[in-house]
Amino acid sequence: MLWLQTFNTSGPCKDVRDLTNGVAMAQVLHKIDVAWFDESWLSRIKEDVGDNWRIKASNLKKVLQGIMDYYHEFLGQQISEDLVPDLNQISEHSDPTELGRLLQLILGCAVNCEKKQEHIQNIMTLEESVQHVVMAAIQEVSNNSCLRVHLHCKKQTKKQTPLALEDLQEALAEKEELKQRCQELDLQVAALQDEKNSLMSENEVMNDRLDQLDGSLDDPNTVVAKKYFHAQLQLEQLQEENFRLEAAKDDYRVHCEDLEKQLIELQHRNDELTCLAEESRALKDEIDVLRTFADKASKLESTVEVYRKKLEDLNDFRRQVKSLQDTNMMYMHNTVSLEEELKKANAARAQLETYKRQVQELHNRLSEESKRADTLAFELKRLEEKHEALFKEKERLIVQRDALKETNEELRCSQMQQDHLNQADASAVKSHENLAAEILPVEYREMFIRLQHENKMLLLQQEGSENERIVELQEELEQKHRMMNELETEKRLSNERIGELQQQIEDLQKTLQEQGSKTEGVSES
C-alpha cells in the first residue's frame, strides 16, 4: 500500500476499499509502462464506480487481463495459477489476501519493465520494514511464475538478480551509515580543532603570564601554579583524544573506500547480469519462433491424421448407407401404419375436446349456482341477525315501558298527596312566582328560553349523528362480510378447479404414455 502511494495517483489508495474498484491500480500500471498501458487502455477503466460490485469486477478483470498480456507478450512469462487472484472476492468482500496477489503481479511488472532501476530506487527510499515486505513479495512472484524459457542462463540470472539487489541494498545502507558517521566525526574533529585553537591561545596567554610570574611559579602552593598544572593536564588529555579521533577517522575513511569499491563491483555485476538478461531475452525470442514452427508442424501432422480418419469413416458410411436404405423401407411401412393410428387418435382427440368444453360449461354453471347459494345464505344470515336485534330491542322497550308505568303510578300517588298539602300554600306560591317573573328582566327570560331550545336541538343532533355513524359502520361491516364470503367461495371453486385440472393432466399423461408404448411396439415390430 505504501509502495503504491509513491506513484501519486489521482485515485485514492489509502486502504483496501479504495483499491477494490481497480482505478488506482490501473493508473499505477499506466505510470509503470506508458507504452503498453496507454491512454486508450486506461480510458476503458470506469472511475464512477460507487458501491456497484459488478462495475468493480469489470474494472478488476480488465486490469488482470492487461497484466497477464504484459507478462505473456512483453516479459515472455506465464503466470502461475497460484498467483491469479479471485476477482469476485475482491469486488464483493474486499478480501485483502486476493488483493495482495493482484498487487504482487503489479509489483512484478514494475521490477521487470524498462524503468525497473527507477522503481527499485523508489523501493529503496521506503522504510526498512516496508522494503523487506516488498522484497519478499518480489521473491514470491519470481519463484512462483512459470517462465516459458527454461535455459540455464535464464535460471541463473533469475536466482542472482534478487541476491544482487539485496547486496546492493545492504551496501547502500551501510554506505549511508558510514557517510553519516564520517560527517559526525568531521564535526567532532572540527569542534576539537576549535577547542584546541582556543586552548593554544589560552596557552600562549598563560605562557606570557608564566614568564611574567616566573618567580611565583616556583612555589607550587600558589593559585597560579595550580591553575597552570591543571591546564597542562587538560591539554595533554585533549591531545590524546584528538589523536584517537583522527585514527578512528582514518579507519572509517578506509572502510568507506572499501565499501565504495564493493559498490562499484556490485554495479558492474548488475550490469553483467542485465546483459545476460538481454541475451536470454533474445534467445527466448528465437525459441519462441522455433516453437511456433514446431506448433505449425504438429498441427499439419494432426491435420493429415484427421484426413486419414475421415477416409476410413467414409468407407464405414458407405456400408452404413446400404443398411440404412433397407431400414428406410421398413420404416416406410411402419409410417403408413402409424398414420392410420394418428387419424384414429385425432378423431379421439376431437371428441375429447368436445367433452372438455361440455365439462367446462358445467363447471361454470356450477360456480355461478354456488355463488348464488352463498349470496342467499349470507342474506339469510344477515336477516336473522336483524330479526334477533329487533327482537332484543322489542324486549328492551317492553321492560322500559313497564318501568315507566310503575314510575308513573308512583308519581301520581305522590302528586295526589302533595296536592292536599299544597292547596293551602297555592295562593302564596302563585304570588311569589308572579313576583319573580316581574322582577326577572325580559332579556334574561328570552335568553334562558333560547338556551333551553338550543340545548334540546344539540342533544337531538348528537343522537342523530351517532345513529348515522352506527348505520354506516354496520353497512361497512356487512360489505366486508359479503366480500369475505365471495372470496371464500372463489377460493373453494378455485381449489375444486385445480383438483380437476390435476386429474385431467394425470389422465392425459396416462393416455400419452399408452400411445407412446403402442408406437414403440409398432416400431419394434
C-alpha positions as CSV (number, residue, x, y, z in Angstrom):
1,M,0.0,0.0,0.0
2,L,2.8,2.4,0.9
3,W,4.6,1.5,-2.3
4,L,1.5,2.4,-4.4
5,Q,1.3,5.7,-2.7
6,T,4.7,6.7,-4.1
7,F,3.2,6.9,-7.6
8,N,0.9,9.9,-6.5
9,T,-2.1,8.6,-8.4
10,S,-5.3,10.7,-8.7
11,G,-7.4,7.8,-7.5
12,P,-7.4,7.1,-3.7
13,C,-5.2,4.3,-2.4
14,K,-5.2,4.7,1.4
15,D,-7.0,1.5,2.4
16,V,-8.2,-1.8,0.9
17,R,-11.6,-0.4,-0.1
18,D,-10.0,2.3,-2.2
19,L,-8.3,-0.4,-4.3
20,T,-11.3,-2.7,-4.9
21,N,-12.5,-0.5,-7.8
22,G,-9.3,-1.0,-9.8
23,V,-8.9,2.7,-10.7
24,A,-5.7,3.4,-8.6
25,M,-4.1,0.1,-9.8
26,A,-4.8,1.0,-13.5
27,Q,-3.2,4.4,-13.0
28,V,-0.1,2.8,-11.4
29,L,0.2,0.4,-14.4
30,H,-0.1,3.4,-16.7
31,K,2.9,5.0,-14.9
32,I,4.9,1.8,-14.9
33,D,4.8,1.3,-18.7
34,V,3.1,4.2,-20.6
35,A,3.6,2.5,-24.0
36,W,1.9,-0.8,-23.1
37,F,-0.8,0.5,-20.7
38,D,-1.6,3.6,-22.8
39,E,-4.4,6.2,-22.6
40,S,-6.8,4.1,-24.6
41,W,-6.4,1.2,-22.3
42,L,-6.8,3.5,-19.2
43,S,-9.9,5.1,-20.6
44,R,-11.7,1.7,-20.5
45,I,-11.5,1.7,-16.7
46,K,-14.6,3.3,-15.3
47,E,-13.9,5.7,-12.4
48,D,-17.5,6.5,-11.2
49,V,-18.0,3.1,-9.5
50,G,-19.6,3.7,-6.2
51,D,-20.8,0.5,-4.4
52,N,-21.7,-1.4,-7.7
53,W,-19.7,-4.6,-7.3
54,R,-20.4,-5.5,-11.0
55,I,-18.5,-2.5,-12.3
56,K,-15.7,-3.2,-9.8
57,A,-15.4,-6.7,-11.0
58,S,-15.3,-5.5,-14.7
59,N,-12.5,-3.0,-13.9
60,L,-10.5,-5.6,-12.0
61,K,-11.0,-8.1,-14.8
62,K,-9.6,-5.5,-17.3
63,V,-6.6,-4.8,-15.0
64,L,-5.8,-8.5,-14.6
65,Q,-6.2,-9.2,-18.3
66,G,-3.8,-6.3,-19.0
67,I,-1.2,-7.7,-16.5
68,M,-1.5,-11.2,-17.9
69,D,-1.0,-9.9,-21.5
70,Y,2.0,-7.9,-20.3
71,Y,3.6,-10.9,-18.7
72,H,2.9,-13.2,-21.6
73,E,3.7,-10.9,-24.6
74,F,6.2,-8.4,-23.3
75,L,8.0,-10.3,-20.5
76,G,7.6,-13.7,-22.0
77,Q,6.4,-15.2,-18.7
78,Q,3.5,-17.4,-17.8
79,I,1.7,-16.5,-14.6
80,S,1.2,-19.4,-12.2
81,E,-2.4,-20.3,-11.2
82,D,-1.5,-19.9,-7.6
83,L,-0.8,-16.2,-8.2
84,V,-4.1,-15.5,-10.1
85,P,-6.5,-13.7,-7.7
86,D,-10.2,-14.3,-7.2
87,L,-11.7,-11.0,-8.5
88,N,-15.2,-11.8,-7.1
89,Q,-13.8,-12.0,-3.6
90,I,-12.1,-8.6,-4.1
91,S,-15.1,-6.8,-5.6
92,E,-17.8,-8.2,-3.2
93,H,-16.0,-8.8,0.1
94,S,-12.8,-6.7,-0.2
95,D,-10.6,-9.8,0.5
96,P,-7.1,-8.5,1.5
97,T,-5.4,-11.8,0.6
98,E,-6.7,-11.8,-3.0
99,L,-5.9,-8.1,-3.3
100,G,-2.4,-8.8,-2.2
101,R,-1.9,-11.4,-5.0
102,L,-3.0,-8.7,-7.5
103,L,-0.6,-6.2,-6.0
104,Q,2.2,-8.8,-6.3
105,L,1.6,-9.1,-10.0
106,I,1.7,-5.3,-10.4
107,L,5.0,-5.3,-8.4
108,G,6.4,-7.9,-10.7
109,C,5.5,-5.7,-13.7
110,A,7.4,-2.8,-12.0
111,V,10.6,-4.7,-11.3
112,N,10.7,-6.3,-14.8
113,C,9.8,-3.3,-17.0
114,E,12.2,-1.0,-18.9
115,K,12.2,1.5,-16.0
116,K,13.0,-1.1,-13.3
117,Q,16.1,0.7,-12.0
118,E,13.9,3.8,-11.2
119,H,11.3,1.7,-9.5
120,I,14.0,-0.2,-7.5
121,Q,15.4,3.1,-6.3
122,N,11.9,4.2,-5.2
123,I,11.6,1.0,-3.2
124,M,14.9,1.6,-1.5
125,T,13.7,5.0,-0.3
126,L,11.0,3.3,1.7
127,E,11.3,2.2,5.4
128,E,13.4,-0.9,6.1
129,S,10.3,-2.9,7.2
130,V,8.4,-2.0,4.0
131,Q,11.5,-2.8,1.9
132,H,11.6,-6.3,3.4
133,V,7.9,-6.9,2.7
134,V,8.3,-5.7,-0.9
135,M,11.4,-7.8,-1.5
136,A,9.6,-10.9,-0.1
137,A,6.7,-10.2,-2.5
138,I,9.1,-9.9,-5.4
139,Q,10.8,-13.1,-4.4
140,E,7.5,-14.9,-4.2
141,V,6.5,-13.7,-7.7
142,S,9.8,-14.7,-9.1
143,N,9.6,-18.2,-7.5
144,N,6.0,-18.9,-8.5
145,S,6.0,-17.5,-12.0
146,C,6.4,-20.3,-14.6
147,L,8.8,-19.0,-17.3
148,R,8.3,-20.2,-20.8
149,V,12.1,-20.4,-21.4
150,H,14.0,-22.8,-19.2
151,L,17.6,-22.1,-20.2
152,H,20.4,-22.4,-17.7
153,C,21.5,-18.8,-18.0
154,K,17.9,-17.7,-17.5
155,K,17.6,-19.7,-14.3
156,Q,20.9,-18.4,-13.1
157,T,20.0,-14.8,-13.8
158,K,16.7,-15.2,-12.1
159,K,18.4,-16.6,-9.0
160,Q,21.2,-14.0,-8.9
161,T,19.2,-10.8,-9.6
162,P,17.3,-10.8,-6.2
163,L,20.6,-11.6,-4.4
164,A,22.4,-8.8,-6.2
165,L,19.6,-6.4,-5.3
166,E,19.8,-7.5,-1.7
167,D,23.6,-7.0,-1.7
168,L,23.2,-3.6,-3.4
169,Q,20.6,-2.6,-0.9
170,E,22.8,-3.6,2.1
171,A,25.9,-1.9,0.6
172,L,23.9,1.4,0.0
173,A,22.5,1.2,3.6
174,E,26.0,0.6,5.0
175,K,27.4,3.4,2.9
176,E,24.8,5.9,4.1
177,E,25.6,4.9,7.7
178,L,29.3,5.3,7.2
179,K,28.8,8.7,5.5
180,Q,26.7,9.8,8.4
181,R,29.3,8.6,10.8
182,C,32.1,10.3,8.9
183,Q,30.1,13.6,9.0
184,E,29.6,13.2,12.7
185,L,33.4,12.5,13.2
186,D,34.2,15.6,10.9
187,L,32.0,17.7,13.1
188,Q,33.7,16.3,16.2
189,V,37.2,16.9,14.8
190,A,36.2,20.5,13.8
191,A,34.9,21.1,17.3
192,L,38.0,19.6,18.8
193,Q,40.2,21.7,16.5
194,D,38.4,24.9,17.5
195,E,38.8,23.9,21.1
196,K,42.4,23.1,20.5
197,N,43.0,26.5,18.9
198,S,41.3,28.2,21.8
199,L,43.4,26.2,24.3
200,M,46.5,27.1,22.4
201,S,45.6,30.8,22.5
202,E,45.0,30.4,26.2
203,N,48.3,28.5,26.5
204,E,50.1,31.4,24.9
205,V,48.5,33.8,27.2
206,M,49.3,31.6,30.1
207,N,52.9,31.3,28.9
208,D,53.2,35.1,28.8
209,R,51.8,35.3,32.2
210,L,54.1,32.4,33.2
211,D,57.1,34.4,32.0
212,Q,55.9,37.4,34.0
213,L,55.2,35.3,37.0
214,D,58.1,33.0,36.7
215,G,59.1,33.7,40.2
216,S,55.7,32.9,41.6
217,L,55.5,29.5,39.8
218,D,58.5,28.2,41.7
219,D,56.2,28.0,44.7
220,P,53.7,25.1,43.9
221,N,51.3,26.2,46.6
222,T,50.3,29.4,44.8
223,V,46.9,29.6,42.9
224,V,48.6,30.4,39.6
225,A,50.8,27.4,39.8
226,K,47.8,25.1,40.5
227,K,45.8,26.6,37.5
228,Y,48.9,26.1,35.3
229,F,49.3,22.4,36.2
230,H,45.5,21.8,35.8
231,A,45.5,23.4,32.3
232,Q,48.6,21.4,31.3
233,L,46.8,18.2,32.3
234,Q,43.7,19.1,30.3
235,L,45.8,20.0,27.3
236,E,47.5,16.6,27.4
237,Q,44.2,14.8,27.7
238,L,42.7,16.7,24.8
239,Q,45.7,16.0,22.6
240,E,45.4,12.3,23.3
241,E,41.6,12.4,22.5
242,N,42.4,14.3,19.3
243,F,45.0,11.7,18.2
244,R,42.5,8.9,18.9
245,L,39.7,10.5,16.9
246,E,42.0,11.2,14.0
247,A,43.0,7.5,14.0
248,A,39.3,6.4,14.1
249,K,38.5,8.9,11.3
250,D,41.3,7.3,9.1
251,D,39.9,3.8,9.8
252,Y,36.4,4.8,8.9
253,R,37.7,6.5,5.7
254,V,39.5,3.3,4.7
255,H,36.4,1.3,5.4
256,C,34.2,3.7,3.4
257,E,36.6,3.4,0.4
258,D,36.4,-0.4,0.7
259,L,32.6,-0.2,0.6
260,E,32.7,2.1,-2.4
261,K,34.8,-0.4,-4.2
262,Q,32.4,-3.1,-3.3
263,L,29.5,-1.0,-4.5
264,I,31.3,-0.4,-7.8
265,E,31.9,-4.2,-8.1
266,L,28.2,-4.8,-7.4
267,Q,27.2,-2.3,-10.1
268,H,29.5,-4.0,-12.6
269,R,28.0,-7.3,-11.6
270,N,24.5,-5.9,-12.0
271,D,25.4,-4.6,-15.5
272,E,26.7,-8.1,-16.4
273,L,23.5,-9.6,-15.2
274,T,21.5,-7.1,-17.2
275,C,23.5,-8.1,-20.3
276,L,22.8,-11.7,-19.6
277,A,19.1,-11.0,-19.2
278,E,19.1,-9.2,-22.6
279,E,20.9,-12.2,-24.2
280,S,18.4,-14.6,-22.6
281,R,15.5,-12.5,-23.8
282,A,16.9,-12.6,-27.4
283,L,17.4,-16.4,-27.1
284,K,13.9,-16.6,-25.7
285,D,12.6,-14.8,-28.8
286,E,14.4,-17.3,-31.1
287,I,13.0,-20.2,-29.1
288,D,9.5,-18.7,-29.4
289,V,9.9,-18.6,-33.2
290,L,11.2,-22.2,-33.3
291,R,8.3,-23.2,-31.0
292,T,5.9,-21.5,-33.4
293,F,7.3,-23.6,-36.3
294,A,7.1,-26.7,-34.2
295,D,3.4,-26.0,-33.4
296,K,2.7,-25.5,-37.1
297,A,4.3,-28.8,-37.9
298,S,2.4,-30.6,-35.2
299,K,-0.8,-29.0,-36.5
300,L,-0.1,-30.2,-40.0
301,E,0.6,-33.7,-38.8
302,S,-2.7,-33.7,-36.8
303,T,-4.5,-32.5,-40.0
304,V,-3.1,-35.4,-42.0
305,E,-4.2,-37.8,-39.3
306,V,-7.7,-36.3,-39.3
307,Y,-8.0,-36.7,-43.1
308,R,-6.9,-40.4,-42.8
309,K,-9.5,-41.0,-40.2
310,K,-12.1,-39.2,-42.3
311,L,-11.3,-41.5,-45.2
312,E,-11.8,-44.5,-43.0
313,D,-15.1,-43.1,-41.8
314,L,-16.2,-42.6,-45.4
315,N,-15.9,-46.3,-46.1
316,D,-17.9,-47.0,-43.0
317,F,-20.5,-44.5,-44.0
318,R,-20.9,-46.3,-47.4
319,R,-21.6,-49.5,-45.7
320,Q,-24.0,-47.8,-43.3
321,V,-25.9,-46.2,-46.2
322,K,-26.8,-49.6,-47.6
323,S,-28.1,-50.8,-44.3
324,L,-30.0,-47.5,-43.8
325,Q,-31.7,-47.9,-47.1
326,D,-33.0,-51.3,-46.1
327,T,-34.1,-49.9,-42.7
328,N,-35.8,-46.9,-44.5
329,M,-38.1,-49.3,-46.5
330,M,-39.1,-50.9,-43.2
331,Y,-39.8,-47.5,-41.7
332,M,-42.0,-46.5,-44.6
333,H,-44.3,-49.5,-43.9
334,N,-44.3,-48.5,-40.2
335,T,-45.1,-44.9,-41.2
336,V,-48.2,-45.9,-43.1
337,S,-49.5,-47.9,-40.2
338,L,-48.7,-45.0,-37.8
339,E,-50.5,-42.6,-40.0
340,E,-53.6,-44.7,-39.7
341,E,-53.2,-44.8,-35.9
342,L,-52.7,-41.0,-36.0
343,K,-56.0,-40.5,-37.8
344,K,-57.8,-42.5,-35.2
345,A,-56.0,-40.6,-32.4
346,N,-57.1,-37.2,-34.0
347,A,-60.7,-38.3,-34.1
348,A,-60.5,-39.4,-30.4
349,R,-58.8,-36.0,-29.6
350,A,-61.6,-34.0,-31.2
351,Q,-64.2,-36.0,-29.2
352,L,-62.1,-35.4,-26.1
353,E,-62.1,-31.6,-26.8
354,T,-65.9,-31.6,-27.1
355,Y,-66.1,-33.4,-23.8
356,K,-63.8,-30.9,-22.2
357,R,-65.9,-27.9,-23.4
358,Q,-69.0,-29.5,-22.0
359,V,-67.3,-30.1,-18.7
360,Q,-66.1,-26.5,-18.7
361,E,-69.6,-25.2,-19.3
362,L,-70.9,-27.4,-16.5
363,H,-68.2,-26.1,-14.2
364,N,-69.1,-22.5,-15.0
365,R,-72.7,-23.1,-14.3
366,L,-71.8,-24.9,-11.0
367,S,-69.7,-22.0,-9.9
368,E,-72.5,-19.5,-10.7
369,E,-75.0,-21.6,-8.7
370,S,-72.5,-21.9,-5.8
371,K,-72.1,-18.1,-5.8
372,R,-75.8,-17.6,-5.8
373,A,-76.3,-20.1,-3.0
374,D,-73.5,-18.4,-0.9
375,T,-75.1,-15.0,-1.5
376,L,-78.6,-16.2,-0.4
377,A,-77.1,-17.8,2.6
378,F,-75.3,-14.6,3.6
379,E,-78.5,-12.6,3.1
380,L,-80.4,-15.1,5.2
381,K,-77.8,-14.8,7.9
382,R,-78.0,-11.0,7.8
383,L,-81.8,-11.1,8.1
384,E,-81.6,-13.4,11.0
385,E,-79.2,-11.1,12.8
386,K,-81.5,-8.1,12.1
387,H,-84.5,-10.1,13.4
388,E,-82.6,-11.0,16.5
389,A,-81.6,-7.4,17.1
390,L,-85.2,-6.2,16.6
391,F,-86.5,-8.8,19.0
392,K,-83.9,-7.7,21.6
393,E,-84.9,-4.1,21.1
394,K,-88.6,-5.0,21.5
395,E,-87.9,-6.8,24.8
396,R,-85.9,-3.7,26.0
397,L,-88.8,-1.4,25.1
398,I,-91.3,-3.6,26.9
399,V,-89.1,-3.6,30.0
400,Q,-88.7,0.2,29.7
401,R,-92.5,0.6,29.3
402,D,-93.2,-1.4,32.4
403,A,-90.7,0.6,34.4
404,L,-92.2,3.9,33.1
405,K,-95.7,2.6,34.1
406,E,-94.5,1.9,37.7
407,T,-92.8,5.3,37.9
408,N,-95.9,7.0,36.6
409,E,-98.1,5.3,39.2
410,E,-95.7,6.3,42.0
411,L,-95.6,9.9,40.7
412,R,-99.4,10.0,40.5
413,C,-99.7,8.8,44.1
414,S,-97.1,11.3,45.3
415,Q,-98.8,14.0,43.3
416,M,-102.1,13.3,45.0
417,Q,-100.6,13.5,48.4
418,Q,-98.8,16.7,47.5
419,D,-101.9,18.4,46.2
420,H,-103.6,18.2,49.6
421,L,-100.6,19.8,51.2
422,N,-100.0,22.5,48.6
423,Q,-103.6,23.7,48.4
424,A,-103.2,25.9,51.4
425,D,-100.0,27.5,50.1
426,A,-101.1,27.7,46.5
427,S,-102.0,31.4,46.7
428,A,-98.8,32.3,48.4
429,V,-96.7,30.4,45.8
430,K,-98.5,32.0,42.9
431,S,-98.0,35.4,44.3
432,H,-94.3,34.6,44.7
433,E,-93.9,33.3,41.1
434,N,-95.6,36.3,39.6
435,L,-93.4,38.5,41.7
436,A,-90.2,36.6,40.5
437,A,-91.4,36.8,36.9
438,E,-92.0,40.5,37.2
439,I,-88.6,41.1,38.9
440,L,-86.6,39.0,36.3
441,P,-85.8,41.2,33.1
442,V,-87.4,40.3,29.8
443,E,-84.0,39.9,28.0
444,Y,-82.8,37.3,30.5
445,R,-86.1,35.4,30.2
446,E,-85.7,35.3,26.4
447,M,-82.1,34.2,26.6
448,F,-82.9,31.5,29.1
449,I,-85.7,30.1,26.8
450,R,-83.4,30.3,23.7
451,L,-80.7,28.4,25.5
452,Q,-83.1,25.7,26.6
453,H,-84.2,25.3,22.9
454,E,-80.6,25.2,21.6
455,N,-79.7,22.6,24.2
456,K,-82.6,20.4,23.1
457,M,-81.6,20.8,19.4
458,L,-77.9,19.9,20.1
459,L,-79.0,16.8,22.0
460,L,-81.2,15.7,19.1
461,Q,-78.4,16.4,16.6
462,Q,-75.9,14.5,18.5
463,E,-78.2,11.5,18.8
464,G,-78.9,11.7,15.0
465,S,-75.2,11.8,14.1
466,E,-74.4,8.9,16.4
467,N,-77.2,6.9,14.8
468,E,-76.0,7.7,11.3
469,R,-72.4,6.7,12.2
470,I,-73.7,3.4,13.7
471,V,-75.7,2.7,10.5
472,E,-72.6,3.5,8.3
473,L,-70.4,1.2,10.4
474,Q,-73.0,-1.6,10.2
475,E,-73.1,-1.2,6.4
476,E,-69.3,-1.3,6.1
477,L,-69.3,-4.4,8.3
478,E,-71.9,-6.1,6.1
479,Q,-69.9,-5.2,2.9
480,K,-66.8,-6.8,4.5
481,H,-68.7,-9.9,5.4
482,R,-70.1,-10.1,1.9
483,M,-66.7,-9.7,0.3
484,M,-65.2,-12.3,2.6
485,N,-67.9,-14.8,1.7
486,E,-67.4,-14.1,-2.0
487,L,-63.6,-14.7,-1.6
488,E,-64.1,-17.9,0.3
489,T,-66.5,-19.1,-2.5
490,E,-64.0,-18.2,-5.2
491,K,-61.2,-20.0,-3.2
492,R,-63.3,-23.1,-2.8
493,L,-64.2,-23.1,-6.5
494,S,-60.5,-22.5,-7.5
495,N,-59.4,-25.4,-5.3
496,E,-62.0,-27.6,-7.0
497,R,-60.9,-26.4,-10.4
498,I,-57.2,-27.1,-9.6
499,G,-58.1,-30.6,-8.4
500,E,-60.0,-31.2,-11.7
501,L,-57.2,-29.9,-13.8
502,Q,-54.6,-32.1,-12.0
503,Q,-56.8,-35.1,-12.6
504,Q,-57.1,-34.1,-16.3
505,I,-53.3,-33.8,-16.5
506,E,-52.8,-37.2,-15.0
507,D,-55.4,-38.7,-17.4
508,L,-53.6,-37.1,-20.4
509,Q,-50.2,-38.2,-19.2
510,K,-51.5,-41.8,-18.9
511,T,-53.1,-41.5,-22.4
512,L,-49.8,-40.2,-23.9
513,Q,-47.8,-43.0,-22.2
514,E,-50.1,-45.6,-23.6
515,Q,-49.9,-44.1,-27.1
516,G,-46.1,-43.9,-26.7
517,S,-45.9,-47.6,-25.7
518,K,-48.1,-48.5,-28.6
519,T,-45.9,-46.6,-31.0
520,E,-42.7,-48.2,-29.7
521,G,-44.3,-51.6,-30.0
522,V,-45.3,-50.9,-33.6
523,S,-41.8,-49.6,-34.5
524,E,-40.1,-52.6,-32.9
525,S,-42.4,-55.0,-34.8
